[in-house]
Amino acid sequence: MQDQTILDRITALVDEEHKLRDDPAAPEANAPRLKSVAEQLDQCWDLLRQRRAKREFGADPETAAPRDIGTVENYSN
């Protein structure tokens, strides 16, 4: 997967997130999908960071792999 493909996915997810948040008709109905979109965004950003780090340190960015939600969501800064 190329960086641009990941960035395109991020853009699509952000667009969807904005549409869901702007829909005043069903905020409760949108909550599960918003949670899923947020998790997918976190995974995409994590994968992009992995690829960039591997490239920076001379490793093959194609060896980066998406991590599970539990791992990505439990990062601490």
Secondary structure, DSSP 8 states (H G I E B T S, - for coil): --HHHHHHHHHHHHHHHHHHHH-TT-HHHHHHHHHHHHHHHHHHHHHHHHHHHHHHTTS-GGG-----HHHHHT---
